[in-house]
Amino acid sequence: MQSVCVCRICGRTIETNFLYCPWCGQSRIEESASKNLDEMFSRLEQVRLQHKVKHIEKLDAELAALEKDLDTLVLSVEMHK
């Protein structure tokens, strides 16, 4: 037997695993839960952005090291000419 609840808008019985009432279309997620989801997704986006920034900084450091090595190599080749 499946678990059921009552829609807070139309009063009809619906299965608890439904996110929306199939009769009236009302969301079963309350506004506080919706706000929590918005906050969670906002935080997730911040974390994702921080990860991208760290990745770019790491790539920038690696590029600087490669440029330094290349400059050293070019200077070495010019000195041996």
Phi, psi and omega in degrees: 000132181275152180280137181232162175216177181251133177295133182284351179259304185263344177082005179277157180278132178224160177288143183290342179278355175283136176275335179231148176290126180289347182269315184244349178084002181292138178290140176274348179280122180287162183300323179296322177293322178296319177296320178298321178295318178300316178296319180296315180292326176296315178296319178299318178295321177298315179297318179297319179294317177299320179297317179297318180297315178298320179296317178296319178297320178296315178296323178297318178295319178295320178296319178298319179295319178294319178297321178296315178298319180295318177299318178297318180295316179296316179298319179296318179295319180293327181287333182270003179283000000 
